[in-house]
Amino acid sequence: MSPQSVWRAVISGSAVLAVVLALTPAAQQSASAASTDYQAEDATISQGVVEANHAGYTGTGFVNYDNLVGSYVEWTVTAPAGPADVTLRYANGTTAARPLDFTVNGVAGAVGITFPGTGDWTNWQTKTVRLTLAAGTNKIRARATTADGGPNADKLTVTPTSTDTTPPSAPGNLAVSNIKSNAATFSWTAATDNVGVVRYEINRGGNVLKVVDAST
């Protein structure tokens, strides 16, 4: 996927030669990477356990689903609104496929996705599904649908496929107070955006002095 444009709405604070930037979800992705990894061991786990007895996993371990219908791993991910490629890195050392249903915020997203045997529990492979995400926080659940449970889950990689082409409004009414040799207090009016603002940056001379979330 080609990098998305970084939209920045700028308002100057000339008294201290600083600027406040409002960044949208597209800007957040470009500032880091198009894809974001979410480890299974950091997710919410129902009827499963974190283990590290099979080599080749990333992070600090993987999730071994309990062998029953309904066991699940649920990741909390942040993304812009729109479609995203969601890739599960998994291993299945059995010969039986272990299907999963994927939901997003409790709504069905991809049903009956099969995860066939990989030959060994140390042989990690990936499978990708396309899900539609809401702007901001999403809960993606991968739920086992057979008595064999799910495959061993290593991590989830989320790659938004939509492009935000509209810049946010400039954050207005910048005020600076309590100016000291090494500190100052900034306030401003919130920026607006058709997708959603995720954070603000305080910049001076090209250097980022402070980053705060969109609710600050």
Phi and psi restraints in degrees (value plus and minus 20) as a CYANA .aco file:
   2 SER   PHI     -91.3   -51.3
   2 SER   PSI     127.9   167.9
   3 PRO   PHI     -80.6   -40.6
   3 PRO   PSI     123.1   163.1
   4 GLN   PHI    -105.5   -65.5
   4 GLN   PSI     136.2   176.2
   5 SER   PHI     -88.6   -48.6
   5 SER   PSI     125.1   165.1
   6 VAL   PHI    -115.0   -75.0
   6 VAL   PSI      86.7   126.7
   7 TRP   PHI    -108.0   -68.0
   7 TRP   PSI     106.7   146.7
   8 ARG   PHI    -153.6  -113.6
   8 ARG   PSI     102.8   142.8
   9 ALA   PHI    -117.5   -77.5
   9 ALA   PSI     106.1   146.1
  10 VAL   PHI    -137.0   -97.0
  10 VAL   PSI     116.8   156.8
  11 ILE   PHI    -151.0  -111.0
  11 ILE   PSI     112.9   152.9
  12 SER   PHI    -106.9   -66.9
  12 SER   PSI     123.9   163.9
  13 GLY   PHI    -135.1   -95.1
  13 GLY   PSI      58.9    98.9
  14 SER   PHI     -82.4   -42.4
  14 SER   PSI     -46.6    -6.6
  15 ALA   PHI     -81.3   -41.3
  15 ALA   PSI     -50.7   -10.7
  16 VAL   PHI    -143.3  -103.3
  16 VAL   PSI      -4.1    35.9
  17 LEU   PHI      32.1    72.1
  17 LEU   PSI      26.8    66.8
  18 ALA   PHI    -146.2  -106.2
  18 ALA   PSI     141.1   181.1
  19 VAL   PHI    -154.4  -114.4
  19 VAL   PSI     132.2   172.2
  20 VAL   PHI    -130.0   -90.0
  20 VAL   PSI     108.8   148.8
  21 LEU   PHI    -132.4   -92.4
  21 LEU   PSI     113.0   153.0
  22 ALA   PHI    -119.1   -79.1
  22 ALA   PSI     105.8   145.8
  23 LEU   PHI    -134.5   -94.5
  23 LEU   PSI     117.2   157.2
  24 THR   PHI    -111.7   -71.7
  24 THR   PSI     154.5   194.5
  25 PRO   PHI     -75.9   -35.9
  25 PRO   PSI     -57.1   -17.1
  26 ALA   PHI     -82.3   -42.3
  26 ALA   PSI     -59.6   -19.6
  27 ALA   PHI     -85.3   -45.3
  27 ALA   PSI     -58.0   -18.0
  28 GLN   PHI     -82.5   -42.5
  28 GLN   PSI     -59.6   -19.6
  29 GLN   PHI     -87.6   -47.6
  29 GLN   PSI     -64.8   -24.8
  30 SER   PHI     -85.3   -45.3
  30 SER   PSI     -52.2   -12.2
  31 ALA   PHI     -87.5   -47.5
  31 ALA   PSI     -45.8    -5.8
  32 SER   PHI    -134.2   -94.2
  32 SER   PSI    -113.3   -73.3
  33 ALA   PHI    -169.0  -129.0
  33 ALA   PSI     140.3   180.3
  34 ALA   PHI     -86.2   -46.2
  34 ALA   PSI     -52.2   -12.2
  35 SER   PHI    -129.3   -89.3
  35 SER   PSI     129.1   169.1
  36 THR   PHI    -148.8  -108.8
  36 THR   PSI     111.5   151.5
  37 ASP   PHI    -113.3   -73.3
  37 ASP   PSI     120.6   160.6
  38 TYR   PHI    -149.5  -109.5
  38 TYR   PSI      95.3   135.3
  39 GLN   PHI     -91.1   -51.1
  39 GLN   PSI     121.7   161.7
  40 ALA   PHI     -86.3   -46.3
  40 ALA   PSI     -55.8   -15.8
  41 GLU   PHI     -87.8   -47.8
  41 GLU   PSI     -35.8     4.2
  42 ASP   PHI    -114.7   -74.7
  42 ASP   PSI     -24.2    15.8
  43 ALA   PHI    -105.8   -65.8
  43 ALA   PSI     156.5   196.5
  44 THR   PHI    -101.9   -61.9
  44 THR   PSI     108.0   148.0
  45 ILE   PHI    -139.0   -99.0
  45 ILE   PSI     108.7   148.7
  46 SER   PHI    -140.6  -100.6
  46 SER   PSI      98.8   138.8
  47 GLN   PHI      40.0    80.0
  47 GLN   PSI      38.0    78.0
  48 GLY   PHI    -184.2  -144.2
  48 GLY   PSI     152.6   192.6
  49 VAL   PHI    -163.3  -123.3
  49 VAL   PSI     126.2   166.2
  50 VAL   PHI    -102.4   -62.4
  50 VAL   PSI     107.7   147.7
  51 GLU   PHI    -152.9  -112.9
  51 GLU   PSI     149.1   189.1
  52 ALA   PHI    -166.3  -126.3
  52 ALA   PSI       9.1    49.1
  53 ASN   PHI    -112.5   -72.5
  53 ASN   PSI     -20.5    19.5
  54 HIS   PHI    -140.7  -100.7
  54 HIS   PSI     105.9   145.9
  55 ALA   PHI     -89.3   -49.3
  55 ALA   PSI     140.9   180.9
  56 GLY   PHI      80.2   120.2
  56 GLY   PSI     -24.4    15.6
  57 TYR   PHI     -95.9   -55.9
  57 TYR   PSI     142.6   182.6
  58 THR   PHI    -121.6   -81.6
  58 THR   PSI     149.9   189.9
  59 GLY   PHI      48.1    88.1
  59 GLY   PSI    -162.4  -122.4
  60 THR   PHI    -128.2   -88.2
  60 THR   PSI     -18.2    21.8
  61 GLY   PHI     148.3   188.3
  61 GLY   PSI    -184.8  -144.8
  62 PHE   PHI    -164.0  -124.0
  62 PHE   PSI     149.7   189.7
  63 VAL   PHI    -124.9   -84.9
  63 VAL   PSI     105.8   145.8
  64 ASN   PHI    -118.6   -78.6
  64 ASN   PSI      87.8   127.8
  65 TYR   PHI     -81.4   -41.4
  65 TYR   PSI     122.3   162.3
  66 ASP   PHI     -85.9   -45.9
  66 ASP   PSI     128.0   168.0
  67 ASN   PHI    -101.2   -61.2
  67 ASN   PSI      58.4    98.4
  68 LEU   PHI    -184.4  -144.4
  68 LEU   PSI     139.8   179.8
  69 VAL   PHI     -88.5   -48.5
  69 VAL   PSI     113.4   153.4
  70 GLY   PHI      81.8   121.8
  70 GLY   PSI     -32.2     7.8
  71 SER   PHI     -84.6   -44.6
  71 SER   PSI     125.5   165.5
  72 TYR   PHI    -173.6  -133.6
  72 TYR   PSI     142.3   182.3
  73 VAL   PHI    -141.9  -101.9
  73 VAL   PSI     113.6   153.6
  74 GLU   PHI    -147.0  -107.0
  74 GLU   PSI      97.0   137.0
  75 TRP   PHI    -116.2   -76.2
  75 TRP   PSI     122.0   162.0
  76 THR   PHI    -120.9   -80.9
  76 THR   PSI      95.7   135.7
  77 VAL   PHI    -144.1  -104.1
  77 VAL   PSI     136.6   176.6
  78 THR   PHI    -137.1   -97.1
  78 THR   PSI     111.6   151.6
  79 ALA   PHI    -179.6  -139.6
  79 ALA   PSI     143.6   183.6
  80 PRO   PHI     -96.1   -56.1
  80 PRO   PSI     146.1   186.1
  81 ALA   PHI     -88.1   -48.1
  81 ALA   PSI     121.2   161.2
  82 GLY   PHI     106.1   146.1
  82 GLY   PSI    -194.9  -154.9
  83 PRO   PHI     -90.6   -50.6
  83 PRO   PSI     131.9   171.9
  84 ALA   PHI    -166.6  -126.6
  84 ALA   PSI     124.1   164.1
  85 ASP   PHI    -105.4   -65.4
  85 ASP   PSI     101.5   141.5
  86 VAL   PHI    -134.0   -94.0
  86 VAL   PSI      96.1   136.1
  87 THR   PHI    -133.4   -93.4
  87 THR   PSI     103.8   143.8
  88 LEU   PHI    -120.5   -80.5
  88 LEU   PSI     104.2   144.2
  89 ARG   PHI    -110.6   -70.6
  89 ARG   PSI     105.0   145.0
  90 TYR   PHI    -165.0  -125.0
  90 TYR   PSI     146.2   186.2
  91 ALA   PHI    -157.7  -117.7
  91 ALA   PSI     123.6   163.6
  92 ASN   PHI    -160.8  -120.8
  92 ASN   PSI      79.9   119.9
  93 GLY   PHI    -102.2   -62.2
  93 GLY   PSI     -10.3    29.7
  94 THR   PHI    -124.4   -84.4
  94 THR   PSI     156.5   196.5
  95 THR   PHI    -114.3   -74.3
  95 THR   PSI     -27.2    12.8
  96 ALA   PHI    -114.3   -74.3
  96 ALA   PSI     116.1   156.1
  97 ALA   PHI     -86.4   -46.4
  97 ALA   PSI     126.0   166.0
  98 ARG   PHI    -142.6  -102.6
  98 ARG   PSI      72.2   112.2
  99 PRO   PHI     -94.8   -54.8
  99 PRO   PSI     132.2   172.2
 100 LEU   PHI    -151.2  -111.2
 100 LEU   PSI     125.4   165.4
 101 ASP   PHI    -120.6   -80.6
 101 ASP   PSI     116.5   156.5
 102 PHE   PHI    -127.1   -87.1
 102 PHE   PSI     112.6   152.6
 103 THR   PHI    -143.4  -103.4
 103 THR   PSI     133.4   173.4
 104 VAL   PHI    -142.3  -102.3
 104 VAL   PSI      95.9   135.9
 105 ASN   PHI      33.5    73.5
 105 ASN   PSI      18.0    58.0
 106 GLY   PHI      65.7   105.7
 106 GLY   PSI     -22.2    17.8
 107 VAL   PHI    -124.8   -84.8
 107 VAL   PSI     115.6   155.6
 108 ALA   PHI     -77.0   -37.0
 108 ALA   PSI     113.2   153.2
 109 GLY   PHI    -141.1  -101.1
 109 GLY   PSI     -64.9   -24.9
 110 ALA   PHI    -168.3  -128.3
 110 ALA   PSI     102.6   142.6
 111 VAL   PHI    -131.0   -91.0
 111 VAL   PSI     118.4   158.4
 112 GLY   PHI      45.3    85.3
 112 GLY   PSI      18.8    58.8
 113 ILE   PHI     -99.2   -59.2
 113 ILE   PSI      99.6   139.6
 114 THR   PHI    -107.7   -67.7
 114 THR   PSI     122.8   162.8
 115 PHE   PHI    -143.2  -103.2
 115 PHE   PSI      72.5   112.5
 116 PRO   PHI     -89.9   -49.9
 116 PRO   PSI     149.3   189.3
 117 GLY   PHI     -79.9   -39.9
 117 GLY   PSI     122.7   162.7
 118 THR   PHI    -126.5   -86.5
 118 THR   PSI     -14.5    25.5
 119 GLY   PHI      73.3   113.3
 119 GLY   PSI     -48.6    -8.6
 120 ASP   PHI    -184.2  -144.2
 120 ASP   PSI     133.8   173.8
 121 TRP   PHI     -91.0   -51.0
 121 TRP   PSI     -32.2     7.8
 122 THR   PHI    -118.4   -78.4
 122 THR   PSI     -19.5    20.5
 123 ASN   PHI    -116.5   -76.5
 123 ASN   PSI      79.6   119.6
 124 TRP   PHI    -112.9   -72.9
 124 TRP   PSI     112.3   152.3
 125 GLN   PHI    -150.5  -110.5
 125 GLN   PSI     157.1   197.1
 126 THR   PHI    -149.9  -109.9
 126 THR   PSI     132.7   172.7
 127 LYS   PHI    -160.2  -120.2
 127 LYS   PSI     117.6   157.6
 128 THR   PHI    -135.0   -95.0
 128 THR   PSI     116.2   156.2
 129 VAL   PHI    -143.3  -103.3
 129 VAL   PSI     134.0   174.0
 130 ARG   PHI    -119.8   -79.8
 130 ARG   PSI     100.9   140.9
 131 LEU   PHI    -143.1  -103.1
 131 LEU   PSI     133.9   173.9
 132 THR   PHI    -121.0   -81.0
 132 THR   PSI     102.6   142.6
 133 LEU   PHI    -129.0   -89.0
 133 LEU   PSI     134.6   174.6
 134 ALA   PHI    -109.9   -69.9
 134 ALA   PSI     140.0   180.0
 135 ALA   PHI     -87.2   -47.2
 135 ALA   PSI     111.8   151.8
 136 GLY   PHI      76.6   116.6
 136 GLY   PSI    -155.1  -115.1
 137 THR   PHI    -104.7   -64.7
 137 THR   PSI     113.5   153.5
 138 ASN   PHI    -150.5  -110.5
 138 ASN   PSI     127.8   167.8
 139 LYS   PHI    -131.2   -91.2
 139 LYS   PSI      92.6   132.6
 140 ILE   PHI    -123.9   -83.9
 140 ILE   PSI      97.5   137.5
 141 ARG   PHI    -130.4   -90.4
 141 ARG   PSI     111.9   151.9
 142 ALA   PHI    -131.9   -91.9
 142 ALA   PSI      88.8   128.8
 143 ARG   PHI    -131.9   -91.9
 143 ARG   PSI     111.4   151.4
 144 ALA   PHI     -89.3   -49.3
 144 ALA   PSI     121.1   161.1
 145 THR   PHI    -136.7   -96.7
 145 THR   PSI     -17.4    22.6
 146 THR   PHI    -150.8  -110.8
 146 THR   PSI     148.4   188.4
 147 ALA   PHI     -87.8   -47.8
 147 ALA   PSI     -32.2     7.8
 148 ASP   PHI     -99.7   -59.7
 148 ASP   PSI     -29.2    10.8
 149 GLY   PHI      54.1    94.1
 149 GLY   PSI    -184.9  -144.9
 150 GLY   PHI    -117.6   -77.6
 150 GLY   PSI     154.2   194.2
 151 PRO   PHI     -91.8   -51.8
 151 PRO   PSI     146.8   186.8
 152 ASN   PHI     -85.1   -45.1
 152 ASN   PSI     107.3   147.3
 153 ALA   PHI    -125.7   -85.7
 153 ALA   PSI     103.0   143.0
 154 ASP   PHI    -113.5   -73.5
 154 ASP   PSI     -76.2   -36.2
 155 LYS   PHI    -179.3  -139.3
 155 LYS   PSI     141.9   181.9
 156 LEU   PHI    -135.0   -95.0
 156 LEU   PSI     110.3   150.3
 157 THR   PHI    -133.1   -93.1
 157 THR   PSI     104.4   144.4
 158 VAL   PHI    -130.9   -90.9
 158 VAL   PSI     103.8   143.8
 159 THR   PHI    -144.9  -104.9
 159 THR   PSI      79.4   119.4
 160 PRO   PHI     -81.3   -41.3
 160 PRO   PSI     121.4   161.4
 161 THR   PHI    -131.6   -91.6
 161 THR   PSI     -23.7    16.3
 162 SER   PHI    -109.4   -69.4
 162 SER   PSI     139.9   179.9
 163 THR   PHI    -141.1  -101.1
 163 THR   PSI     106.2   146.2
 164 ASP   PHI    -107.5   -67.5
 164 ASP   PSI      91.6   131.6
 165 THR   PHI    -123.8   -83.8
 165 THR   PSI     -19.4    20.6
 166 THR   PHI    -130.1   -90.1
 166 THR   PSI     101.9   141.9
 167 PRO   PHI     -93.9   -53.9
 167 PRO   PSI     135.2   175.2
 168 PRO   PHI     -94.0   -54.0
 168 PRO   PSI     143.2   183.2
 169 SER   PHI     -89.8   -49.8
 169 SER   PSI     138.7   178.7
 170 ALA   PHI     -90.3   -50.3
 170 ALA   PSI     114.2   154.2
 171 PRO   PHI     -85.2   -45.2
 171 PRO   PSI     107.7   147.7
 172 GLY   PHI    -123.1   -83.1
 172 GLY   PSI     155.2   195.2
 173 ASN   PHI      34.3    74.3
 173 ASN   PSI      24.6    64.6
 174 LEU   PHI     -83.0   -43.0
 174 LEU   PSI     109.0   149.0
 175 ALA   PHI    -150.5  -110.5
 175 ALA   PSI     120.6   160.6
 176 VAL   PHI    -144.3  -104.3
 176 VAL   PSI     111.0   151.0
 177 SER   PHI    -162.2  -122.2
 177 SER   PSI     154.7   194.7
 178 ASN   PHI      32.5    72.5
 178 ASN   PSI      22.8    62.8
 179 ILE   PHI     -91.8   -51.8
 179 ILE   PSI     105.4   145.4
 180 LYS   PHI    -147.8  -107.8
 180 LYS   PSI     159.3   199.3
 181 SER   PHI     -85.6   -45.6
 181 SER   PSI     -47.5    -7.5
 182 ASN   PHI    -153.1  -113.1
 182 ASN   PSI      -1.0    39.0
 183 ALA   PHI    -180.9  -140.9
 183 ALA   PSI     139.0   179.0
 184 ALA   PHI    -180.9  -140.9
 184 ALA   PSI     137.6   177.6
 185 THR   PHI    -126.4   -86.4
 185 THR   PSI     105.8   145.8
 186 PHE   PHI    -130.6   -90.6
 186 PHE   PSI     124.1   164.1
 187 SER   PHI    -162.2  -122.2
 187 SER   PSI     132.1   172.1
 188 TRP   PHI    -179.5  -139.5
 188 TRP   PSI     145.3   185.3
 189 THR   PHI    -105.9   -65.9
 189 THR   PSI     117.8   157.8
 190 ALA   PHI     -78.6   -38.6
 190 ALA   PSI     123.6   163.6
 191 ALA   PHI     -98.5   -58.5
 191 ALA   PSI     140.6   180.6
 192 THR   PHI    -142.9  -102.9
 192 THR   PSI     135.5   175.5
 193 ASP   PHI    -177.3  -137.3
 193 ASP   PSI     130.3   170.3
 194 ASN   PHI     -90.6   -50.6
 194 ASN   PSI     -43.4    -3.4
 195 VAL   PHI    -122.1   -82.1
 195 VAL   PSI     -65.5   -25.5
 196 GLY   PHI     121.9   161.9
 196 GLY   PSI     116.2   156.2
 197 VAL   PHI    -104.4   -64.4
 197 VAL   PSI     116.5   156.5
 198 VAL   PHI    -128.8   -88.8
 198 VAL   PSI     -45.2    -5.2
 199 ARG   PHI    -184.9  -144.9
 199 ARG   PSI     145.5   185.5
 200 TYR   PHI    -141.3  -101.3
 200 TYR   PSI     126.4   166.4
 201 GLU   PHI    -139.0   -99.0
 201 GLU   PSI     117.3   157.3
 202 ILE   PHI    -119.0   -79.0
 202 ILE   PSI      97.6   137.6
 203 ASN   PHI    -136.9   -96.9
 203 ASN   PSI     127.1   167.1
 204 ARG   PHI    -164.0  -124.0
 204 ARG   PSI      99.6   139.6
 205 GLY   PHI      39.2    79.2
 205 GLY   PSI      11.8    51.8
 206 GLY   PHI      64.3   104.3
 206 GLY   PSI     -23.9    16.1
 207 ASN   PHI    -120.7   -80.7
 207 ASN   PSI     115.0   155.0
 208 VAL   PHI    -100.2   -60.2
 208 VAL   PSI      96.9   136.9
 209 LEU   PHI    -109.2   -69.2
 209 LEU   PSI     -52.9   -12.9
 210 LYS   PHI    -180.1  -140.1
 210 LYS   PSI     122.7   162.7
 211 VAL   PHI    -145.9  -105.9
 211 VAL   PSI     111.1   151.1
 212 VAL   PHI    -150.6  -110.6
 212 VAL   PSI     138.1   178.1
 213 ASP   PHI     -98.7   -58.7
 213 ASP   PSI     153.9   193.9
 214 ALA   PHI     -86.7   -46.7
 214 ALA   PSI     -40.3    -0.3
 215 SER   PHI    -105.2   -65.2
 215 SER   PSI     -27.3    12.7
